[in-house]
């Protein structure tokens, strides 16, 4: 039987978590309609040994690429996909048993109505990792996932003007032909914002984003406060890069918005510390690259 859904998983040196991710795929109600493509972003012997020692109940393609970044790994995975639809997930995403079936059901219904769409599933922190104050703040503010802002659009298309803000590649599916027509940028060297830039191109091409909250996954990733601040600093650095790629992103605060950021960064709250880290990343990157200081 030809696969209906190709699951593409970029990974980097997390074989134990990846193994559990694959176990959750083994438990899918439609596992006989799946193929899995795992792309190691950089060679790793432990990850490779995982596939030498274990057989899987679905077609699985594992290969490595020279160390680059997740977008490049996804693009390589798309090239090998054989199913008509693709599901992007992270290696730390633990899918609920019916998640893949929920994605396919939406695609098949939309195709019967005569148009293609992208489908966003729901992701929540895995309580098993221990949820820190920083993780709660990221959830509440939307700096990690903004699902709380999507409740009015459950089982609907997200409004076009905001859909790009929610093209989370932690759990999003789309027709393979669309994925091939809209690859991820390969000239971004830092983590952050590549999902949104990709989502803007999908939006501008008229590809709607459907929110299917019943396609659930747990994000098995612990972030300490220190981890979260380092991540925020990286986001500040990468914001400068992506703003140059696509000025209409408006992710680098300027003018009055920058003033508000600076004032908020003076607070000793979780939000104040995170905004301070974001500004530090922006300013450090700009200074290192010899650009004008952000003022």
C-alpha positions as CSV (number, residue, x, y, z in Angstrom):
1,X,0.0,0.0,0.0
2,X,1.3,3.4,-0.9
3,X,1.8,5.7,2.1
4,X,-0.6,8.6,2.5
5,X,1.5,10.7,4.9
6,X,5.2,11.2,5.1
7,X,6.4,12.3,8.5
8,X,9.6,14.3,8.4
9,X,11.7,14.6,11.5
10,X,14.9,16.6,11.7
11,X,17.1,15.5,14.6
12,X,20.4,16.3,16.2
13,X,22.1,14.1,18.8
14,X,19.0,13.2,20.8
15,X,18.6,9.4,20.1
16,X,16.8,8.6,23.3
17,X,14.1,11.2,22.8
18,X,13.9,10.4,19.1
19,X,13.3,6.8,19.9
20,X,10.3,7.7,22.1
21,X,9.0,10.0,19.3
22,X,9.1,7.0,16.9
23,X,7.4,4.8,19.5
24,X,4.5,7.3,19.4
25,X,4.4,7.0,15.7
26,X,4.3,3.2,16.0
27,X,1.1,3.6,18.0
28,X,-0.7,5.7,15.4
29,X,-4.1,4.4,14.4
30,X,-3.1,4.8,10.7
31,X,0.4,3.6,11.0
32,X,0.0,1.4,7.9
33,X,-0.6,4.6,5.9
34,X,2.6,6.3,7.1
35,X,6.2,6.6,6.1
36,X,8.8,8.2,8.2
37,X,11.9,10.2,7.1
38,X,14.4,11.1,9.8
39,X,17.2,13.5,8.8
40,X,20.2,13.8,11.1
41,X,21.4,17.4,10.9
42,X,25.0,16.3,11.2
43,X,26.5,12.8,11.5
44,X,25.9,11.1,14.9
45,X,26.9,7.5,15.6
46,X,24.4,7.0,18.4
47,X,21.5,8.2,16.3
48,X,22.6,6.0,13.3
49,X,22.9,3.0,15.6
50,X,19.3,3.4,16.6
51,X,18.2,2.5,13.1
52,X,20.7,-0.4,12.8
53,X,19.3,-2.2,15.9
54,X,15.5,-1.7,15.6
55,X,13.0,-2.5,12.9
56,X,9.8,-0.4,12.4
57,X,6.3,-1.3,11.3
58,X,6.3,1.3,8.6
59,X,8.8,2.4,5.8
60,X,11.5,4.4,7.4
61,X,14.3,6.4,5.6
62,X,17.2,7.6,7.8
63,X,20.1,9.7,6.5
64,X,22.5,12.4,7.6
65,X,23.4,15.7,6.0
66,X,26.4,18.0,6.9
67,X,25.6,20.1,9.9
68,X,23.4,23.0,8.9
69,X,20.0,23.8,10.4
70,X,16.5,22.4,10.7
71,X,15.2,24.1,7.6
72,X,17.8,22.5,5.4
73,X,17.1,19.1,7.0
74,X,13.4,19.5,6.3
75,X,14.1,20.4,2.7
76,X,16.2,17.2,2.2
77,X,13.4,15.2,3.8
78,X,10.8,16.7,1.4
79,X,12.9,15.6,-1.5
80,X,12.6,12.0,-0.5
81,X,8.9,12.0,0.5
82,X,6.7,9.6,-1.5
83,X,3.3,10.3,0.1
84,X,0.9,13.0,-1.2
85,X,1.0,14.8,2.2
86,X,3.8,15.7,4.6
87,X,3.7,16.1,8.3
88,X,6.6,18.1,9.9
89,X,7.3,17.3,13.5
90,X,10.3,17.8,15.9
91,X,12.2,14.9,17.3
92,X,10.9,15.8,20.8
93,X,7.2,15.7,19.7
94,X,5.2,12.8,21.2
95,X,2.1,12.4,19.0
96,X,-1.2,11.2,20.4
97,X,-2.4,7.9,18.7
98,X,-4.9,9.6,16.5
99,X,-2.9,12.7,15.5
100,X,-1.9,11.6,12.1
101,X,-5.4,10.4,11.3
102,X,-6.8,13.8,12.3
103,X,-4.3,15.5,9.9
104,X,-5.3,13.3,7.0
105,X,-9.0,13.6,7.6
106,X,-8.8,17.4,7.3
107,X,-6.7,17.1,4.1
108,X,-9.0,14.6,2.5
109,X,-12.0,16.8,3.3
110,X,-10.4,19.9,2.0
111,X,-9.3,18.1,-1.2
112,X,-12.9,17.0,-1.7
113,X,-13.9,20.6,-1.5
114,X,-11.3,21.4,-4.2
115,X,-8.5,23.2,-2.5
116,X,-5.2,22.5,-0.7
117,X,-4.5,23.7,2.8
118,X,-1.9,23.4,5.6
119,X,-3.1,21.9,8.8
120,X,-1.8,22.9,12.3
121,X,-2.0,20.5,15.2
122,X,-2.0,21.3,18.9
123,X,1.2,21.1,21.0
124,X,1.5,21.4,24.8
125,X,4.4,21.0,27.1
126,X,4.9,17.4,28.3
127,X,4.3,17.6,32.1
128,X,6.8,14.7,32.5
129,X,9.7,17.0,31.9
130,X,8.7,19.4,34.7
131,X,7.2,22.8,33.7
132,X,9.2,25.8,34.8
133,X,8.0,29.4,35.3
134,X,9.8,30.3,32.1
135,X,8.0,27.6,30.2
136,X,4.7,28.9,31.5
137,X,5.6,32.4,30.5
138,X,6.5,31.3,27.0
139,X,3.1,29.6,26.7
140,X,1.2,32.5,28.2
141,X,2.8,35.2,26.0
142,X,3.0,33.2,22.7
143,X,6.8,33.4,22.5
144,X,6.9,29.6,22.2
145,X,3.4,28.6,21.0
146,X,0.4,30.9,20.9
147,X,-2.3,28.3,21.0
148,X,-4.3,30.2,23.5
149,X,-4.9,32.8,20.9
150,X,-6.3,30.3,18.5
151,X,-9.4,29.0,20.4
152,X,-11.8,31.1,18.3
153,X,-10.5,29.3,15.2
154,X,-10.7,25.6,16.4
155,X,-11.7,23.4,13.4
156,X,-11.5,26.4,11.1
157,X,-9.1,28.3,8.9
158,X,-7.0,30.9,10.8
159,X,-7.6,34.4,9.4
160,X,-5.2,35.1,6.6
161,X,-3.7,38.3,8.1
162,X,-2.4,36.4,11.2
163,X,-1.9,32.8,9.9
164,X,1.8,33.1,9.4
165,X,2.4,33.7,13.1
166,X,1.2,30.1,13.7
167,X,3.0,28.0,11.1
168,X,4.7,25.9,13.8
169,X,6.8,23.2,12.2
170,X,6.5,21.3,15.5
171,X,3.3,19.7,14.1
172,X,2.1,21.0,10.7
173,X,1.1,19.2,7.6
174,X,0.5,20.1,4.0
175,X,0.4,18.6,0.5
176,X,3.9,17.4,-0.6
177,X,3.5,19.4,-3.8
178,X,3.1,22.6,-1.8
179,X,6.1,21.7,0.5
180,X,8.3,21.2,-2.6
181,X,7.1,24.5,-4.0
182,X,7.9,26.4,-0.8
183,X,11.1,25.1,0.7
184,X,12.6,26.6,3.9
185,X,15.3,29.2,3.5
186,X,18.8,27.7,3.6
187,X,20.8,30.9,4.2
188,X,19.7,31.4,7.8
189,X,22.4,30.3,10.2
190,X,20.6,30.8,13.5
191,X,17.5,29.3,15.1
192,X,14.3,31.2,15.1
193,X,11.7,32.9,12.8
194,X,12.2,30.5,9.8
195,X,8.7,29.1,10.5
196,X,7.1,32.5,10.3
197,X,9.0,33.6,7.2
198,X,8.0,30.3,5.5
199,X,4.4,30.9,6.7
200,X,4.4,34.3,5.1
201,X,5.3,32.8,1.7
202,X,2.5,30.2,2.1
203,X,0.0,32.9,3.0
204,X,1.0,35.1,0.1
205,X,0.5,32.1,-2.3
206,X,-3.0,31.7,-1.0
207,X,-2.4,28.5,1.0
208,X,-4.8,28.7,4.0
209,X,-3.9,27.3,7.5
210,X,-6.5,25.1,9.2
211,X,-6.3,24.6,13.0
212,X,-7.1,21.1,14.1
213,X,-6.8,21.1,17.9
214,X,-7.7,17.4,18.1
215,X,-4.4,16.5,16.5
216,X,-2.5,16.6,19.7
217,X,1.2,16.2,20.7
218,X,3.3,16.7,23.8
219,X,6.5,18.7,23.6
220,X,9.0,16.7,25.5
221,X,11.6,19.5,26.1
222,X,12.6,20.9,29.4
223,X,13.6,24.6,29.6
224,X,15.2,26.0,32.7
225,X,15.0,29.8,33.2
226,X,18.6,30.0,32.0
227,X,17.9,27.9,28.9
228,X,15.0,30.1,28.1
229,X,17.0,33.3,28.4
230,X,19.7,31.9,26.1
231,X,17.0,30.9,23.6
232,X,15.6,34.4,23.8
233,X,19.0,35.9,23.1
234,X,19.4,33.7,20.1
235,X,15.9,34.9,18.9
236,X,17.1,38.5,19.2
237,X,20.1,37.7,17.0
238,X,18.2,35.8,14.4
239,X,15.5,38.5,14.4
240,X,18.0,41.0,12.9
241,X,18.8,38.4,10.1
242,X,15.2,37.7,9.2
243,X,14.2,41.3,9.3
244,X,16.7,41.9,6.6
245,X,15.4,38.9,4.6
246,X,11.8,40.1,4.9
247,X,11.3,43.6,6.3
248,X,7.5,43.2,6.5
249,X,8.1,40.7,9.4
250,X,8.4,43.6,11.8
251,X,10.1,41.5,14.4
252,X,12.8,44.0,15.3
253,X,11.3,46.7,17.5
254,X,12.0,50.2,16.5
255,X,10.8,53.7,17.6
256,X,8.1,53.8,20.3
257,X,7.9,49.9,20.4
258,X,11.6,49.7,21.1
259,X,11.2,52.3,23.9
260,X,8.5,50.1,25.4
261,X,10.8,47.0,25.1
262,X,13.6,48.9,26.9
263,X,11.3,50.0,29.7
264,X,9.8,46.5,30.1
265,X,13.4,45.1,30.1
266,X,14.1,47.0,33.3
267,X,11.6,44.9,35.2
268,X,12.8,42.1,37.4
269,X,9.9,39.9,36.3
270,X,10.2,36.8,34.0
271,X,9.0,39.0,31.1
272,X,11.5,41.7,31.9
273,X,14.4,39.3,32.0
274,X,13.3,37.7,28.7
275,X,12.9,41.1,26.9
276,X,16.3,42.1,28.2
277,X,17.8,38.9,26.7
278,X,16.1,39.5,23.4
279,X,17.4,43.1,23.2
280,X,20.9,41.9,24.1
281,X,20.8,39.4,21.3
282,X,19.7,42.1,18.8
283,X,22.3,44.6,19.9
284,X,25.2,42.1,20.2
285,X,24.6,40.7,16.7
286,X,24.3,44.2,15.2
287,X,27.5,45.3,16.9
288,X,29.4,42.1,15.8
289,X,28.3,42.6,12.2
290,X,29.4,46.2,12.1
291,X,25.9,47.5,11.5
292,X,24.3,50.6,13.0
293,X,23.4,50.4,16.7
294,X,19.7,49.8,17.4
295,X,18.4,53.0,18.9
